[in-house]
Every structure is written in structure tokens, then in C-alpha cells.
Amino acid sequence: MDEWKCYEQVQAIALAAAAMLQAAKPQSIHLKGDVANLVSDMDVKLQDYLIEQLSSLSLDACFIAEEKQNEALSMGYTWVIDPIDGTTNFAYGYHHSAISIALIKDCHPLFGVCVNPYLNELFCAFRHKGAYCNGTPIHVSDRALGDSLILCGTTPYEKQRADESFAVMKQLFLKGRDIRRSGSAVLDLCYMACGRVDAFYEAALSFWDYAAASLIVQEAGGIIQPFNGAWGSLTPVGILAANSTNHAALCELIQFPSA
């Protein structure tokens, strides 16, 4: 299949899944490992729907998805899916969640599609073709650290990292304009890509949390950098996303080398 046509079809699939999520209420919620890590019936339903629809696109592709056992990235095509990023928000009726789909080709992102069903916003990017929100080109801001509004994740599934995470967040709060915490890393990164915020930090994210949005950030002119691990690892890694103006200062503050 033509890769661009596939990209267009995935946008339609993502929008259909978003309509399902927007209309849904969780019927069943249970824990995955600890009290902070929830999975709902809709996570499973949407993941099954996305795998079925994406499998029909005539690509010989593997799948990495949040609610399944996964194997490491390999050459060829791989779909990376997060059926609901922000499951806790969804479970509580706090309408800030996203659906995320990335197609990886030979271990590099080819395109990414992320949808916020509650604001009807579709963020997408194809490698070397720019980033868009509802068809309009988007770009990161050019604000320096002192003027930056910074979104942060608290790594709730690894609460042993709380001292590390909150120490960094304190410095981001003191050195930047202010910080926010939304509960959806996918939307955090997409909001940074379109300049609504100026940076993003979280000490540990799973691959499906950033696979699609990382390309959107890059195609919007931003810098996204893993730390404490490699991009694409099935083990959670830290993620810093920034613009070219505040990136070096953020790296110094977080105390790891800039890319």
C-alpha cells in the first residue's frame, strides 16, 4: 500500500475510534499492577478495534500496544498504539484523554496520528512533511526558559521516582513561568508541538505514550530527547521535549547532556 494513502486512512480510523471514546463511559475498571495504573473496558475495546482496522490496511506489520504482550522493535513496519492515553482521566470523567497511533518503519517513525476526542482535534505528522492540527500547520514556540509554560508528568506508575521527579519539577517551576500536569503525555506533547506550552518533562514514559507524538513534535520544529534509556525501548524512558530556544537551559537544569 502507498504509505501516504495509508496515513490518510489511519486518520479516518483514529477519528472513528475517537467518536467511540467521546461517547463512552467506563463500565469496568481494574488495576494493572498498582493503584495508579488503571485499565478500562474501553481500553481493550478500542485497542481491539484499532488492531482490526489497521490490520486491514495490507501492511505486513507487527503491533506494539499498551494492553498486550509486546516484542521489541524490528526492521519492517510496526504499529504502536495507545488506545486511551489518560485512562485515569477517562475513568473519572475528566475529559482529557487521547488516542495515539504511530507507524514505525525500520525502527524510525514514519507517521503519527493523535486525537483528542473531547476537543475534536486531530494532530498528525508524516516524516519530512510537517505537523498539523485539523489540517492547519503547527509549530513549536520560541520562548526562552524564563517565559516557558512547562507540562510535566509525575510518573505515577513508578512512585519510587517521586523525589527525582518533583525535584526537577520544582526547578522547572522556579526557572520557568509555571508548570502544569494534565494526565495525558500524548496531549502534552501535541500541545507543545502547536505552541500552547513550551516544554514537556517526565521521568518515565512507555513507548506508546510518545511514539506518535514524538514525530509530531519534531515535525513541528521541536526537539524531543529520551534519557535514562533509548527511544523505542519497551522499558520506560525519561522524555524531555523543548523548543530550540529553551532546550539547552532545560538540559542543564535536568542535568543531562543536550542532544
C-alpha positions in Angstrom: 0.0 0.0 0.0 1.1 3.6 -0.7 2.4 5.0 2.6 0.7 8.4 2.2 -2.6 6.8 1.4 -2.2 4.6 4.5 -1.5 7.8 6.5 -4.8 9.3 5.3 -6.7 6.1 6.1 -5.3 6.0 9.6 -6.5 9.5 10.3 -10.0 8.3 9.4 -9.6 5.2 11.6 -8.4 7.4 14.5 -11.3 9.7 14.2 -13.8 6.8 14.2 -12.1 5.5 17.4 -12.3 9.0 18.9 -16.0 9.1 18.3 -16.4 5.8 20.1 -14.3 7.2 23.1 -16.1 10.5 23.2 -19.5 8.8 23.5 -18.3 6.1 26.0 -18.5 5.8 29.8 -16.3 3.3 31.6 -18.3 0.2 32.5 -15.5 -1.8 34.1 -12.2 -0.6 35.7 -9.5 -2.7 37.1 -5.9 -2.4 38.2 -2.7 -3.3 36.3 -0.1 -3.8 39.0 -0.8 -0.9 41.3 -3.4 1.5 42.4 -2.3 4.2 40.0 -2.4 2.0 36.8 -5.9 1.5 35.6 -7.3 -0.3 32.6 -11.0 0.1 31.5 -13.2 -1.9 29.2 -12.9 0.8 26.6 -9.1 0.5 26.5 -9.5 -3.1 25.5 -12.4 -2.4 23.1 -10.6 0.4 21.4 -7.3 -1.5 21.1 -9.1 -4.5 19.5 -10.9 -2.1 17.1 -7.7 -0.3 16.1 -5.8 -3.6 15.6 -8.6 -4.9 13.5 -8.8 -1.8 11.3 -5.1 -1.3 11.0 -4.6 -4.9 10.1 -6.9 -4.4 7.1 -4.6 -1.9 5.5 -2.5 -4.5 3.7 0.8 -3.8 5.5 2.8 -6.7 6.8 3.2 -5.1 10.2 3.7 -6.0 13.8 1.9 -4.4 16.7 3.1 -2.8 19.9 0.1 -1.8 22.1 -0.4 -0.9 25.7 -2.8 -3.7 26.6 -0.9 -6.7 25.1 2.3 -8.6 25.4 4.9 -7.0 23.1 8.2 -7.8 21.3 11.0 -5.3 20.7 11.1 -3.2 17.5 12.5 -4.8 14.5 13.0 -3.9 10.8 9.9 -3.5 8.7 6.7 -1.9 9.8 5.4 -1.7 13.3 2.2 -0.1 14.6 2.5 1.4 18.0 -0.9 2.1 19.7 -2.2 3.7 22.8 -6.0 3.2 22.7 -6.6 5.6 25.6 -3.7 7.8 26.9 -5.2 9.2 30.0 -7.2 6.2 31.3 -7.4 7.6 34.8 -8.9 10.8 33.4 -11.4 8.8 31.4 -12.3 6.7 34.4 -13.0 9.8 36.5 -15.0 11.6 33.7 -12.2 14.2 33.4 -12.3 14.8 29.7 -8.7 14.9 28.7 -7.5 11.8 27.0 -6.2 10.8 23.6 -5.9 8.0 21.1 -2.4 7.6 19.6 -1.2 5.6 16.6 2.3 5.6 15.1 3.6 3.7 12.2 7.3 2.8 12.6 9.4 1.8 9.6 12.8 0.2 10.1 12.8 1.4 13.7 12.1 5.1 12.8 8.8 6.8 12.9 7.1 7.2 9.5 3.9 8.9 10.7 2.0 9.7 13.8 -1.7 10.4 14.4 -3.1 11.6 17.8 -6.7 12.6 18.5 -8.3 14.5 21.4 -12.0 13.3 21.1 -13.3 15.9 23.5 -12.0 19.0 21.6 -12.3 17.3 18.2 -8.6 17.9 17.5 -6.5 15.6 15.2 -2.8 16.1 15.4 -0.7 14.4 12.8 2.7 14.3 11.1 4.4 12.4 8.3 8.1 12.3 8.2 9.6 15.4 6.5 6.1 16.7 5.6 5.4 18.9 8.7 2.9 18.7 11.5 -0.7 19.6 11.6 -3.8 20.1 13.8 -7.0 19.7 11.9 -5.2 20.3 8.7 -3.5 23.6 9.8 0.3 23.6 10.1 1.6 23.8 13.6 5.0 24.9 15.1 6.6 25.0 18.5 7.1 28.3 20.3 10.3 30.2 20.5 10.1 31.2 24.2 13.1 31.1 26.5 13.0 29.1 29.7 12.1 32.1 31.9 9.0 32.6 29.8 8.1 29.0 29.4 4.9 27.2 30.5 6.0 23.6 31.1 3.9 20.5 31.2 5.1 17.7 33.5 4.3 14.1 34.2 4.5 12.7 37.7 5.4 9.1 36.6 2.5 7.7 38.7 3.3 4.1 37.9 6.8 4.4 39.4 6.2 6.3 42.5 9.7 5.5 43.8 10.8 8.2 41.3 8.7 10.8 43.2 11.7 12.6 44.8 13.6 12.7 41.5 10.5 13.9 39.5 9.3 16.5 42.0 12.9 17.9 42.5 13.1 18.5 38.8 9.5 19.9 38.7 10.4 22.4 41.5 13.3 23.7 39.4 11.1 23.9 36.3 8.6 25.9 38.4 11.3 28.2 39.8 13.1 28.8 36.5 10.2 28.8 34.1 6.9 30.8 34.1 4.8 28.0 35.5 4.1 24.3 35.3 1.1 22.1 34.5 0.2 18.5 34.9 -2.6 17.1 32.7 -2.6 13.3 32.9 -2.0 12.7 29.2 1.6 12.7 27.9 0.2 12.4 24.3 -1.7 15.6 24.6 1.1 17.3 26.5 3.5 16.7 23.6 0.9 17.7 21.0 0.1 20.9 22.8 3.9 21.6 23.0 4.1 20.9 19.2 1.5 23.6 18.5 3.0 26.2 20.9 0.3 26.1 23.6 3.1 25.2 26.0 6.9 25.4 25.7 8.3 22.2 27.0 7.5 18.8 28.5 9.2 16.6 31.1 8.5 13.2 32.5 10.9 10.8 34.2 9.5 7.6 32.7 7.2 7.0 29.8 6.3 3.9 27.8 6.9 3.8 24.1 3.2 4.0 23.2 2.9 7.2 25.2 5.3 9.1 22.9 5.8 7.1 19.7 3.4 9.1 17.6 3.6 12.5 19.4 7.4 12.5 19.2 7.3 12.8 15.5 4.6 15.5 15.7 7.0 17.5 18.0 9.9 17.0 15.6 8.0 17.9 12.5 6.7 21.0 14.3 10.3 22.1 14.8 10.8 20.9 18.4 13.4 18.7 20.0 12.4 15.5 21.8 15.1 13.7 23.7 14.9 10.4 25.7 17.1 10.0 28.8 17.7 7.0 31.1 17.1 4.8 28.1 16.7 4.7 24.3 13.9 5.9 22.0 11.8 2.9 21.1 12.7 0.8 24.1 9.9 -1.3 25.7 11.3 -0.3 29.0 10.0 3.2 30.1 12.4 6.1 29.5 12.5 9.7 30.5 11.4 12.2 27.9 12.3 15.9 27.5 10.7 17.9 24.7 11.6 21.5 24.1 12.0 24.2 21.5 15.4 25.3 20.2 15.4 28.4 22.4 14.9 26.7 25.8 16.3 23.3 25.1 19.9 23.9 26.3 18.8 25.5 29.5 16.4 22.7 30.2 19.1 20.1 29.7 21.3 21.9 32.1 18.6 22.2 34.7 17.7 18.5 34.4 21.4 17.7 34.4 21.8 15.6 31.3 23.7 16.4 28.0 21.8 18.1 25.3 21.3 16.2 22.0 
